Amino acid sequence: MPDCTLTGVCACGAVAFAATGPFRPVIVCHCDSCRRQSGHLVAATAVAPDHLTVQGEEKLADWRATDTATRQPVPPPSMPISI
């Protein structure tokens, strides 16, 4: 993935992010945890923490989905965001 800036916001607008590359290559995960969260497979990338800004981060709540997966959902009625 070329260096660029990706931005996003949750459905209710409580949390927004901007991530500036370089990004790692996109991976596709079919594990039970990812499929339960999304209803399908998950395609994801990653960026160094110092290239990520989050507004509204205090509204995120961590929970351990599995031994290797931590989720950070925005409270209802919004959607999960993994940061």
Number of C-alpha atoms within 10 A of each C-alpha: 10 9 10 11 13 11 13 13 16 16 14 13 12 16 19 17 17 14 21 17 16 15 17 13 12 12 10 12 14 12 11 13 18 18 13 12 15 11 10 13 16 16 11 12 11 15 15 12 10 8 13 17 15 15 13 14 15 10 12 18 13 12 11 10 15 10 6 7 11 15 19 18 19 24 13 9 8 14 15 17 16 12 17
